[in-house]
Amino acid sequence: MVARISTIAFQGVDVQSIDVQVQISNGLPAFTIVGLPDKAVAESKERVRAALHALGIALPAKRLTVNLAPADVMKEGSHYDLPIALGLLTAMEILPKEEMEKYVVLGELSLDAGIRAVAGVLPAAIHAGSNDNSLICPEDCGGEAAWAGDLEILAASNLLQIINHIKGTQVLSRPQPKVLEANDSARRVPDLSQVKGQESAKRALEVAAAGGHNLLLIGPPGAGKSMLSSCLPGILPPLSPREALEVSMIHSLAGALPEGGLIKTRPFRDPHHSASLPALVGGGHRVKPGEISLAHRGVLFLDELPEFARGTLESLRQPLETGEVVVARANAHVTYPAAFQLIAAMNPCRCGYLGDPEQECTKAPRCGGEYQNKLSGPLLDRIDIQVEVGAVSLIDLAEKGAGEKSAEVAKRVAYARDIQQERFADQGILTNAQANAEWLDKHLPISSAAHTIFLNAADRMKLSARAYHRLLKVALTIADLAESVEIKENHVAEALSYRRLRNA
């Protein structure tokens, strides 16, 4: 007898159905899995055999062949355990074939027939729902799968529960959607009112948040660059339902939803400068999403920017332009979403005190040029706002009164974002930073006087075409924050003041 049951293969956030075909035939006893399995899949037969034995079910003394079709799609991971086990039970006529054909299944089996959580349940559930199938998954992933919509979901803690449910001797209730609230996160977002001084840097942070612009903070140690960056999530608007689903799907593929919930706060990823290129852009044996994909619709914060490996930084250039990253490996070619907002911080030189006559090293100013040369012109060209953050004065440190709270800034940011969503409603984009050059050429609301000033300044600054358009978008965001229907001279002047580094 041949039984078929569907499971999932992952390619980025796109999924593809894999048929688990089980055949029991005469011949010498053997348990064979075919279809380009990796080590984890090849070991499934031992886990399946042990799980069935724990339930008192003996495999027939015949040849058992499990074919994972199509054969040319790479299979990996232990989430094939459960579909293989259910396929065997169907072929053995313990479970009805007609009933099992409607299910998409994924889950790892333990030796005692328990079902362990696996990555990628949310995109698998969405795929099942779009194809009018039902889903069988681990109980720990049920709250994640429930966000996929109105489809039948069996979330079980062990194999016996599934058998009993299919046979009608037990009823598994549909899992409830679960949300990871902000207070569930170990990360605490500081308030902008805790930052002493640095009013110009706070303003730049507000502009960056309002328009989704990339930001680079340059200043000496202890100036507050890292703290300013950490305040950014507190002034960004919450994820929309569609964005929350996108972000959660990526984190699900990476196995970063341990509590099975839906992420509703914007991601803030801050990898150490020793992070490798695969860790940042994605890759590895199983081609998992990297930090830039986990920061999708959120913030990627790179502290000590010049300390990252040159090749690692250059790998950001394509994602910053396209909003996605293509990971090409010998065994896979995967495209992951990577529409992130880059926030970076750096010292002006290796010692950190360039420009301070009392503390700068003896190699100044040459050391500053050498240090900043670690950042290529093309990368700097993609950073819209570049701000110098000076040392905090003692007067500012001694100030007792608190500054403006993040909640107040967040209101202005939300208002500006609402303007942008209305402006680009027919473009499929969300922020000014995502506007293309064609739209800017045809529809940019700028006064003739402001445009003349901008053209003259762009000529003197020798701006590239990319920097030219990026600064126009920054000026548009400044106008939105000012509730102005067009870009005026003061908006252009402020935008131009945010290009400080060479080749920028």
C-alpha positions as CSV (number, residue, x, y, z in Angstrom):
1,M,0.0,0.0,0.0
2,V,1.2,3.6,-0.7
3,A,0.2,6.4,1.5
4,R,0.8,10.1,0.9
5,I,0.9,13.0,3.4
6,S,2.2,16.5,2.8
7,T,4.9,18.4,4.7
8,I,6.8,21.6,4.0
9,A,10.2,22.6,2.5
10,F,11.4,26.1,3.2
11,Q,12.9,28.5,0.7
12,G,13.1,31.9,2.3
13,V,9.6,32.7,3.5
14,D,8.2,30.9,0.5
15,V,7.3,27.3,1.1
16,Q,6.8,24.2,-1.0
17,S,4.8,21.1,-0.3
18,I,6.7,17.9,-0.1
19,D,4.8,14.6,-0.4
20,V,5.8,11.9,2.1
21,Q,5.1,8.7,0.2
22,V,5.2,5.5,2.2
23,Q,5.2,2.1,0.6
24,I,5.0,-1.3,2.3
25,S,6.1,-4.1,0.1
26,N,7.2,-7.7,0.3
27,G,10.9,-8.3,0.6
28,L,13.6,-8.4,3.3
29,P,12.8,-6.1,6.3
30,A,14.2,-2.7,5.7
31,F,13.4,1.0,6.6
32,T,14.6,3.3,3.8
33,I,14.2,7.0,3.4
34,V,14.9,8.4,-0.1
35,G,14.7,11.9,-1.6
36,L,18.0,13.7,-0.9
37,P,17.7,13.7,2.9
38,D,20.3,15.3,5.1
39,K,21.6,13.8,8.3
40,A,18.6,14.9,10.4
41,V,16.1,13.5,7.9
42,A,18.1,10.2,7.6
43,E,18.0,9.8,11.4
44,S,14.2,10.3,11.4
45,K,13.7,6.5,10.9
46,E,15.3,5.8,14.3
47,R,13.2,8.4,16.1
48,V,10.0,7.3,14.3
49,R,10.7,3.6,15.1
50,A,11.3,4.4,18.8
51,A,8.2,6.7,19.0
52,L,6.0,4.0,17.6
53,H,7.5,1.4,19.8
54,A,6.7,3.6,22.8
55,L,3.1,3.5,21.8
56,G,3.2,-0.3,21.5
57,I,3.0,-0.2,17.7
58,A,5.4,-2.6,15.9
59,L,6.4,-2.0,12.3
60,P,5.6,-4.8,9.9
61,A,8.5,-7.2,9.0
62,K,8.5,-6.0,5.4
63,R,10.3,-3.5,3.3
64,L,9.3,0.1,4.2
65,T,10.2,2.8,1.7
66,V,9.6,6.5,2.5
67,N,10.1,8.8,-0.5
68,L,10.2,12.5,0.0
69,A,9.1,13.9,-3.4
70,P,10.0,15.9,-5.4
71,A,13.5,14.5,-5.2
72,D,15.2,17.7,-6.6
73,V,14.1,19.9,-3.6
74,M,16.6,19.9,-0.8
75,K,15.2,18.5,2.5
76,E,16.6,19.3,5.9
77,G,15.6,19.3,9.5
78,S,13.8,17.1,11.9
79,H,10.3,18.5,11.1
80,Y,9.8,15.5,8.8
81,D,9.6,13.1,11.7
82,L,5.9,13.5,12.4
83,P,4.7,13.3,8.7
84,I,6.8,10.2,8.2
85,A,5.3,8.6,11.3
86,L,1.7,9.5,10.2
87,G,2.5,8.3,6.7
88,L,3.5,4.9,8.2
89,L,0.4,4.7,10.3
90,T,-1.7,5.5,7.3
91,A,0.0,2.8,5.2
92,M,-0.5,0.4,8.0
93,E,-4.2,1.3,7.9
94,I,-4.2,2.4,11.5
95,L,-5.3,5.9,10.3
96,P,-7.7,6.5,7.4
97,K,-6.1,7.5,4.2
98,E,-8.9,9.8,3.1
99,E,-8.8,11.7,6.3
100,M,-5.1,12.2,6.4
101,E,-4.8,13.5,2.8
102,K,-6.1,16.9,3.8
103,Y,-3.3,17.6,6.3
104,V,0.0,19.5,6.1
105,V,2.2,18.1,8.9
106,L,5.4,19.1,10.6
107,G,7.0,18.3,13.9
108,E,9.9,16.5,15.5
109,L,9.4,13.3,17.4
110,S,11.1,12.4,20.7
111,L,11.9,8.8,21.6
112,D,8.8,8.6,23.9
113,A,6.4,9.8,21.1
114,G,6.4,13.3,22.3
115,I,6.2,16.1,19.6
116,R,8.8,18.8,19.9
117,A,8.6,22.4,18.5
118,V,10.2,23.1,15.1
119,A,10.9,26.2,13.1
120,G,8.7,27.6,10.4
121,V,5.2,26.7,11.6
122,L,3.7,30.1,10.8
123,P,4.6,30.1,7.1
124,A,3.6,26.4,6.9
125,A,0.2,27.3,8.4
126,I,-0.3,30.1,5.9
127,H,0.7,27.8,3.1
128,A,-1.8,25.2,4.3
129,G,-4.6,27.7,4.6
130,S,-4.0,29.1,1.1
131,N,-4.3,25.6,-0.3
132,D,-7.5,24.7,1.7
133,N,-5.5,22.2,3.8
134,S,-5.5,21.6,7.5
135,L,-2.4,21.6,9.7
136,I,-0.9,19.2,12.3
137,C,1.9,20.8,14.4
138,P,3.5,20.6,17.8
139,E,1.5,21.9,20.7
140,D,4.1,24.5,21.6
141,C,3.7,26.0,18.1
142,G,-0.1,26.1,18.1
143,G,-0.3,29.8,19.2
144,E,2.0,30.7,16.3
145,A,0.0,28.7,13.7
146,A,-3.3,30.1,14.9
147,W,-2.4,33.5,13.3
148,A,-2.6,31.9,9.8
149,G,-6.3,32.4,9.6
150,D,-9.4,30.2,9.6
151,L,-8.1,26.7,9.1
152,E,-8.3,23.5,11.1
153,I,-5.2,23.1,13.3
154,L,-4.3,20.1,15.4
155,A,-1.6,21.1,17.9
156,A,-0.7,18.0,19.9
157,S,1.9,17.3,22.5
158,N,2.4,13.6,21.5
159,L,1.6,11.2,18.7
160,L,-1.1,9.4,20.7
161,Q,-3.2,12.5,20.9
162,I,-3.2,12.8,17.1
163,I,-4.2,9.1,16.6
164,N,-7.0,9.4,19.2
165,H,-8.3,12.6,17.6
166,I,-8.4,11.1,14.1
167,K,-10.1,8.0,15.4
168,G,-12.7,10.2,17.3
169,T,-11.8,9.0,20.8
170,Q,-10.3,12.4,21.8
171,V,-10.9,16.0,20.7
172,L,-8.1,18.5,20.3
173,S,-9.3,22.0,20.6
174,R,-8.0,24.7,18.2
175,P,-5.1,26.6,19.7
176,Q,-5.6,30.3,20.5
177,P,-3.4,33.0,18.8
178,K,-0.6,34.2,21.1
179,V,1.1,37.6,21.2
180,L,4.5,38.4,22.5
181,E,3.9,41.7,24.1
182,A,6.6,44.3,24.6
183,N,6.9,43.5,28.3
184,D,7.6,39.9,27.4
185,S,10.9,40.9,25.9
186,A,14.1,41.0,27.9
187,R,15.1,44.2,26.2
188,R,14.1,47.4,27.9
189,V,13.9,50.5,25.7
190,P,15.3,53.7,27.4
191,D,13.4,56.9,27.2
192,L,14.7,59.9,25.3
193,S,14.2,62.0,28.4
194,Q,17.1,60.1,30.0
195,V,19.6,61.4,27.4
196,K,21.3,64.6,28.6
197,G,21.9,67.3,26.1
198,Q,22.5,66.2,22.5
199,E,19.5,68.1,21.1
200,S,20.7,68.1,17.5
201,A,21.2,64.3,17.7
202,K,17.8,63.8,19.1
203,R,16.3,65.9,16.3
204,A,18.2,63.7,13.8
205,L,16.9,60.6,15.5
206,E,13.3,61.9,15.2
207,V,13.8,62.7,11.5
208,A,15.3,59.2,10.9
209,A,12.3,57.6,12.7
210,A,9.7,59.6,10.9
211,G,11.0,58.8,7.3
212,G,12.6,55.4,7.8
213,H,16.1,56.9,7.0
214,N,19.4,55.4,7.7
215,L,21.4,57.2,10.4
216,L,25.1,57.4,11.4
217,L,26.1,58.9,14.7
218,I,29.8,60.0,15.0
219,G,31.3,61.1,18.3
220,P,33.7,60.5,21.2
221,P,33.3,57.7,23.7
222,G,30.6,58.4,26.3
223,A,28.7,61.0,24.2
224,G,25.5,58.9,24.3
225,K,25.5,57.4,20.7
226,S,24.5,53.9,21.8
227,M,21.9,55.2,24.2
228,L,20.4,57.4,21.6
229,S,20.2,54.5,19.2
230,S,18.6,52.3,21.9
231,C,15.8,54.9,22.3
232,L,14.7,54.6,18.6
233,P,12.3,51.7,19.1
234,G,10.4,53.8,21.7
235,I,9.5,56.5,19.1
236,L,8.8,54.2,16.1
237,P,5.1,53.4,15.4
238,P,3.9,49.8,16.1
239,L,3.9,47.2,13.4
240,S,0.7,47.0,11.3
241,P,-1.0,43.6,11.3
242,R,0.5,42.8,7.9
243,E,4.0,43.9,9.0
244,A,3.7,41.8,12.2
245,L,2.9,38.7,10.1
246,E,5.9,39.4,7.8
247,V,8.3,39.8,10.8
248,S,6.9,36.8,12.6
249,M,7.2,34.5,9.6
250,I,10.9,35.4,9.3
251,H,11.5,34.8,13.0
252,S,9.6,31.6,12.8
253,L,11.9,30.3,10.0
254,A,14.9,31.2,12.2
255,G,13.4,29.4,15.2
256,A,13.3,32.7,17.1
257,L,9.7,32.4,18.3
258,P,10.2,30.1,21.3
259,E,6.9,31.0,22.9
260,G,4.9,30.6,19.7
261,G,3.6,34.1,19.6
262,L,3.2,36.9,17.0
263,I,5.7,39.8,17.2
264,K,4.0,43.1,17.5
265,T,6.9,45.4,18.3
266,R,9.5,46.4,15.7
267,P,12.7,44.3,15.9
268,F,15.9,45.9,17.2
269,R,18.9,43.8,16.3
270,D,22.4,44.9,17.5
271,P,25.0,42.3,16.5
272,H,28.5,42.6,17.9
273,H,31.2,43.9,15.5
274,S,32.8,40.4,15.5
275,A,29.7,39.0,13.7
276,S,30.5,37.0,10.6
277,L,29.1,37.7,7.1
278,P,26.7,34.7,7.2
279,A,25.5,35.8,10.7
280,L,24.7,39.2,9.3
281,V,23.2,38.5,5.9
282,G,22.2,34.8,6.4
283,G,23.6,31.5,5.4
284,G,25.1,28.5,7.1
285,H,24.4,24.9,6.2
286,R,20.7,25.4,6.4
287,V,20.7,28.9,4.9
288,K,18.9,30.6,7.8
289,P,17.9,34.3,7.9
290,G,20.7,36.6,9.1
291,E,20.5,39.7,11.4
292,I,19.4,41.9,8.5
293,S,16.4,39.8,7.8
294,L,15.6,39.4,11.5
295,A,15.6,43.3,11.5
296,H,13.0,43.4,8.7
297,R,10.5,46.2,9.3
298,G,12.7,47.2,12.3
299,V,16.1,48.5,13.2
300,L,19.6,47.1,12.6
301,F,22.0,48.8,15.0
302,L,25.7,48.5,14.2
303,D,27.8,49.9,17.0
304,E,31.5,50.6,16.4
305,L,30.8,50.5,12.7
306,P,34.5,50.6,11.4
307,E,35.3,47.6,13.6
308,F,33.1,45.3,11.4
309,A,35.0,43.4,8.8
310,R,35.1,45.3,5.5
311,G,33.4,42.5,3.5
312,T,30.7,42.2,6.1
313,L,29.9,45.9,5.8
314,E,30.0,45.9,2.0
315,S,27.4,43.0,2.0
316,L,24.9,45.6,3.3
317,R,24.9,47.6,0.1
318,Q,22.5,45.5,-1.9
319,P,19.9,45.0,0.9
320,L,20.0,48.7,1.7
321,E,18.9,49.4,-1.9
322,T,16.5,46.6,-2.6
323,G,15.0,45.7,0.8
324,E,15.9,42.0,0.3
325,V,19.0,39.8,0.4
326,V,19.9,37.0,-1.9
327,V,21.9,34.2,-0.2
328,A,23.5,32.0,-2.8
329,R,25.2,28.8,-1.7
330,A,26.1,25.6,-3.5
331,N,23.1,23.7,-2.2
332,A,20.6,26.6,-2.0
333,H,19.6,29.9,-3.5
334,V,17.4,31.8,-1.1
335,T,15.9,35.3,-1.1
336,Y,15.0,36.8,2.3
337,P,13.2,40.1,3.0
338,A,15.6,42.7,4.5
339,A,13.8,46.1,4.6
340,F,15.5,47.3,7.7
341,Q,16.5,50.8,9.0
342,L,20.3,51.0,9.5
343,I,21.4,52.9,12.6
344,A,25.2,53.0,13.1
345,A,27.6,54.6,15.6
346,M,31.3,55.2,15.5
347,N,34.1,57.1,17.0
348,P,35.8,59.8,14.9
349,C,39.1,57.9,15.1
350,R,40.6,54.9,16.9
351,C,41.4,56.7,20.1
352,G,38.0,58.4,19.9
353,Y,39.0,62.0,20.7
354,L,39.8,63.5,17.3
355,G,39.3,67.3,17.5
356,D,39.8,67.5,21.2
357,P,43.2,69.2,21.7
358,E,43.5,67.9,25.3
359,Q,42.7,64.2,24.6
360,E,43.5,63.4,21.0
361,C,46.4,61.2,20.2
362,T,49.7,62.2,18.6
363,K,48.7,60.8,15.3
364,A,45.8,63.3,14.8
365,P,44.4,64.2,12.4
366,R,45.9,61.4,10.2
367,C,44.5,58.7,12.5
368,G,40.9,60.0,11.9
369,G,41.3,59.8,8.1
370,E,42.7,56.2,8.4
371,Y,39.9,55.1,10.7
372,Q,37.1,56.6,8.6
373,N,38.6,55.2,5.4
374,K,37.5,51.8,6.7
375,L,34.0,52.8,5.5
376,S,33.7,52.8,1.7
377,G,32.1,55.7,-0.2
378,P,29.3,53.5,-1.7
379,L,28.3,52.5,1.8
380,L,28.3,56.0,3.2
381,D,26.4,57.1,0.2
382,R,23.5,54.9,1.4
383,I,23.4,56.5,4.9
384,D,21.0,59.4,4.6
385,I,21.7,61.2,7.9
386,Q,25.2,61.6,9.4
387,V,25.4,63.5,12.6
388,E,28.3,64.6,14.8
389,V,27.6,63.9,18.5
390,G,29.8,66.0,20.7
391,A,30.8,65.2,24.3
392,V,28.2,66.0,26.9
393,S,29.0,69.1,28.9
394,L,29.0,69.1,32.7
395,I,26.2,71.7,32.7
396,D,24.0,69.3,30.7
397,L,25.0,66.4,33.0
398,A,24.1,68.4,36.1
399,E,20.7,69.4,34.7
400,K,18.0,68.1,37.0
401,G,15.0,68.5,34.7
402,A,14.1,65.7,32.3
403,G,14.0,66.3,28.6
404,E,11.2,65.6,26.2
405,K,9.8,62.1,26.6
406,S,9.8,59.5,23.9
407,A,6.0,59.4,23.9
408,E,5.8,63.0,22.8
409,V,8.3,62.5,20.0
410,A,6.5,59.3,19.0
411,K,3.3,61.3,18.4
412,R,5.0,63.5,15.9
413,V,6.7,60.5,14.2
414,A,3.3,58.7,13.9
415,Y,1.7,61.8,12.4
416,A,4.5,62.1,9.8
417,R,4.2,58.4,9.0
418,D,0.4,58.8,8.5
419,I,1.1,61.5,5.9
420,Q,3.5,59.2,4.1
421,Q,1.1,56.3,4.1
422,E,-1.5,58.5,2.5
423,R,1.0,59.9,0.0
424,F,2.2,56.5,-1.2
425,A,-1.1,54.6,-0.8
426,D,-1.0,53.6,-4.5
427,Q,2.8,52.9,-4.5
428,G,2.9,50.0,-2.1
429,I,5.5,51.7,0.1
430,L,5.3,53.0,3.7
431,T,7.9,55.7,4.2
432,N,9.7,58.5,2.3
433,A,12.9,56.6,2.4
434,Q,11.4,54.0,0.1
435,A,10.3,56.5,-2.6
436,N,12.0,55.9,-5.9
437,A,13.7,58.5,-8.1
438,E,10.9,58.5,-10.7
439,W,8.3,59.6,-8.1
440,L,10.7,62.3,-6.8
441,D,11.1,63.7,-10.3
442,K,7.4,63.8,-11.0
443,H,5.6,64.5,-7.7
444,L,8.1,66.0,-5.2
445,P,6.3,68.9,-3.5
446,I,9.2,71.5,-3.3
447,S,9.1,75.3,-3.7
448,S,11.2,76.8,-6.6
449,A,13.4,78.7,-4.1
450,A,14.1,75.6,-2.1
451,H,14.9,73.6,-5.2
452,T,17.3,76.3,-6.4
453,I,19.1,76.2,-3.0
454,F,19.3,72.4,-3.1
455,L,20.7,72.3,-6.6
456,N,23.4,74.8,-5.8
457,A,24.4,73.0,-2.7
458,A,24.4,69.6,-4.4
459,D,26.8,71.0,-7.0
460,R,29.2,72.4,-4.4
461,M,29.1,69.2,-2.3
462,K,29.6,67.0,-5.4
463,L,26.7,64.7,-4.4
464,S,26.2,61.5,-6.3
465,A,22.8,60.8,-7.9
466,R,22.0,58.5,-5.0
467,A,22.9,61.0,-2.3
468,Y,21.0,63.7,-4.2
469,H,17.7,61.7,-4.1
470,R,18.3,60.6,-0.5
471,L,18.7,64.1,0.7
472,L,15.5,65.2,-1.1
473,K,13.7,62.4,0.8
474,V,15.1,63.6,4.1
475,A,14.0,67.2,3.3
476,L,10.5,65.8,2.5
477,T,10.4,64.1,5.9
478,I,11.4,67.3,7.7
479,A,8.6,69.0,5.9
480,D,6.1,66.3,7.0
481,L,7.2,66.8,10.6
482,A,6.6,70.5,10.2
483,E,3.2,69.8,8.8
484,S,4.2,71.7,5.6
485,V,2.5,70.8,2.3
486,E,5.8,71.5,0.4
487,I,9.5,71.5,1.1
488,K,10.8,75.0,1.9
489,E,14.2,76.6,2.2
490,N,14.7,75.8,5.9
491,H,13.8,72.1,5.3
492,V,16.4,71.9,2.6
493,A,19.0,73.6,4.8
494,E,18.4,71.1,7.6
495,A,18.6,68.1,5.3
496,L,21.9,69.4,3.8
497,S,23.4,69.8,7.3
498,Y,23.1,66.0,7.8
499,R,25.9,65.1,5.3
500,R,29.1,65.4,7.1
501,L,31.5,62.7,6.0
502,R,33.6,62.6,2.8
503,N,32.2,60.7,-0.2
504,A,28.8,61.2,1.3
